[in-house]
Amino acid sequence: MSEETAGTFEELAGGYVFVEAPRGAPDGSQWFSDLLGASVYRRDAQGAVQAMLTGRDWVGGIVMDQSGHVLCSGRGGIVALDPATGTTRSVLAEIDGEPIIAVNDMEGDGRGGLYGGTIDFVSIMERNEAPAPGQFFHMDAHGNVTVLRRDVQASNGIGFSPCGKWLYHSETGCGVWRYPLVGGEAGTPEMFIPLPDSDGMVVDREGGLWVACWESGKLLHYDASGHETDRLTCPYPHIVSLGFEPGDLTSLLVSTGGNTAVTGAGALLRLRVAVPGVPEHPTALVMLENVS
């Protein structure tokens, strides 16, 4: 077990409710959502923050598409946001003919498509009930969906090993699963890191994993074998999600959340790390080609 140390975090934006989906863009900006504030924001290279999408509940994942659109998860599935006009169009609203309650974390697969997970936020947020099981799915560049699991408690961070052999998936309530990738297809998963409050996750170039721990507010690092090597704290009650900046892969974006006891603690932070991250892949959805 590693020793706990205080991380040196730089606050890029703060004062929100519960920040999710940190994502660096090629132009040097950072995107993030306020999951409970129904908004998506962009912080430009000069540090100015602008609301890019409002009125969309529960955005837990953001992925850049090669068309210039920004994919946003949330209530009802996935939409593509055109940053130039502020308009959105639906990308995924149902699976196997059933309407999606919400999609949480997403990650590009390196082949134009993405992996994502559904979550029953209606039960969690509006009914104060135990959620129905969610689905972990793959959508290819043509919009075809394959469901990998239908029994997920709470789908969160997704990442890939630098060797291309493994797909990692964080399931809050259980831990981090590891799927073998054969010909780009995910096989049968195994529990890799048992960790009840695992949330967002990213992978570095040495195959190590950074995992956000929602309940404890810790940021943990594991080596490629799954052994814990670092345990960091920060002055926020919850650490929620993670992402590497494409222009500087030693820059780890960290999102935080508040609670009823500590309000306004949703923030976008930056942490410098020694080992660069694995680059995050944009999607290349056929339905968005030549769409403006």
N, C-alpha and C positions, 0 to 999 in steps of 0.2 A: 504494500500500500504506500502511495506517495504521501509526502507531507503537504498540508494545506498552506497555501501562500496567497497573499493579496495580489491580484492582477493589476497591471497598470493600464487602465482603460481611459480612452479619450472620448468624451461625449460629443457626438456630432449633432444630435438633435434630441430634445427632451420635452417633458411636460405632457406626454400623451397618456392614455389609459393603459393599453397593453399592446406593445409594438411587436409585430411579426414580420416574417418574409423579407429579411434584409437581402438586397441583391444589388451588386455593383453592375454598372452599365459601361459599355465601351467608351462612352464620351467622358468618363470620369465622374459621373453622377452616381448617387446611391438612391435606390428605391426602397420603400418600406410601407407597411400598412399599420393602421391602428385597428386591431381586430375588433375591439369593442366600440370604436369610434366611427365605424362604417366608412373609412376613408383610406385612400392610397396616396402616398406622398413621394415627391422627388426632391432630393437635396442636390443642387447643382455643384459644379466644381468650385464655385466661389463661396459655397456654404449657405446659399439661400434655399429655403424650403417652400415648396408650392404643393397645394393639394391638386392631384391630377384626376382623381376619381372619388366622388362622394356618394353617399347613399347606398354603398354596397356592403352588406353585412359579412363579417367573418372571413375576411381575406387572410388566409394563412400561408399562401404560396404565391410567388411571383417568378415568372420565367420570361426571358427575352426571346422573341422570335426574329428570325433573320429578315423578315419583312419590315421590321421596325415596330411592329405591334408589341405590346406588353401583355402577356397572359396573366390574368388574375384569377385566383380561385375564389371560393366563398359560397354564399347561399345560392343554391340552384345549379352549381357546377363551375364551369370555367368560361370566362369571357376574354375576348381580345380587345384591349384598349388601344386606340390610335392616339398617341400623345399629341399629335398636331391638332386634332379636332376635338378630342375629349369624348368621342363616340365609342361605343362598344358593340360587339357582335358576339353572339353565343358560339362557343367552340365545342362544348360538351355539356349537355343538359340531362341526359339519361343514360343508363347502362342496362342492357338487356330489356329495353322497353319500360324500365322503371325510372321515374323522375329522381334526380339526385337531390338529397337534402342539402349537402354542402361538400365541397372538396377542401382539404386542408393543404398540407405541404405537397409540392410538385418538384420534379427535377427532370431536365432534358436528358435523353438517353444517348446522345452522341450520334444518332441516326435520323434525326429530324423529328422524332416523337418525344414522348415523356412518360414518366411514371408518376402516379399520384395516389392519394388515398381519400376515400369518402369518410365523413364523420357526421354523427347525428347531433349537430349543434342545437337543433330545435329542442330536443329533450334536455340537453345540458343547460342551455342558456334561457329557455323560455318556460319549460315545464318543471325544472328542478327534479328531473327523473334520471334514472340510469339510461344511458344511450343504447340504442339498438346496435348490433355489430356493424362495422363498416367494411368496405372493400378496399383492397390494394390492387391497383390495376395498371395496365400499360396501354397507352394509346399511340399508335404509329402515326407517321407523317400524313397518312391518308385519312385519319380519323377512326380507324378500326380499333376496337377496344377488346383486350383480353384481361379477364379477371384472374389474378393470381391467388388471392385469398378473400374469403367472405366472412371472416370471423375476427376482424381486427377491432380491438378495444378502442384505441384512439391513434390513428395514423399520423405520424410526424416525419422527422427528417429522413432524407434519401440521399445516398451517395454511392460512388463507384471506386473500387480499388484502382491504383495507378497501373497495375498489371493487366487490368481488364478481365480478371477472373471472377470478381465478386461484386454483387449488388448488396448494399446495406440498407436496412429499413428499420427505423426507430418506431416502436410501438409503445406508447406510454401505458404504463401498467404492467409491462413485461420486460422490455429491454430492446437490444439491437439484434435483429435477425440478419443472417448472412445467406444469400442465395448464390449458388454457382451459376455463372454465365457461360453457356455453351453455344457458340454461333450467334451470340447476341441474345439468346433466349434464356430466361431465368428458370432454374430448376427448383428442386425441393429445398425449402429453407431449413436452417438449423439455428437454434438460439446461440448467438455468439457472445454477447455481453448481457447477462441478466442485470437489469437496472430498472426498478419500478418507475422512477420519475424521469426516464430518458425522454427528451423532447427533440429539438432541432439537432442536426448533425452535419459535419463536413469531414472530408478525408484529405490528408496531406500526401505529398509526393513520396514519402517513405512508407505509405500504407497505414499510417496512424489515423486515429479517429478523434476528433473533438466532439464531445457530446454535451449539449446543454441539459442541465437537470432542473426541471421546472419547479418542483416542490421545494427542494433544498436550496435553490439559488446558487448552485455550484457549476463550474465549467470544468469538465474532466477531459483528460487526454489519455488515450490508450494506444499502445504500439500495435503493430500489425498482427501480433499474436493474441491481442485482447487483454494485455496486462496494463493496469493503470500506471501511468508515469507522472502525471501532473494533476493537481487539484487546486483550482483557483476560485477565489471569492471576489465579488464586487459589491459596491454599496447600493444594491437594489434587491428587492425581495425575491424576484424571480428572474432567472435567465431562460429565454424562450427559444430563440432560433439563431442560426448562424449562416454566414456566407462569406466566401473569399472575393476580394475585389479583382477583376480581371486585369487591371493595369498594374497591380502590385499584389502578387499572390502571397506575400508575407503579411498582408493586411487582412485581418479577420474581422468581419462585421458581426456584431453581437447585438441582439435585441433583448429588451427587458420588459417586465410587466409589473404593475402595481396591484394592489388589492384593497379591500375595504379599510384596512388599517393604515395602509400607506398609499395614498392616492397620488396621481400625477407622476408615477414612477416608471411609466413607459418611456423608453429611450432607445436611441440608436447609438451604439458605442463602437469604438475601433480598438483592436488589440494587435500589437505587433508580435508575430510569432517567428521562431527560428527556422522552421521548415516550411517552405512554400506549400500552398494548397494545390489540389488537383483542379484544373480549370473547369468551370461549370459550362455545360453545353447549351447553346441556344437551340430552340426548336426550329423546324423548317416546315411548318404545316402547309400542305398543298392548298387548303381552303383559303389561306391568307395571301397566296401569291397574287400579285397585281391588284391587291385590294388597297384602296386609299380612302 
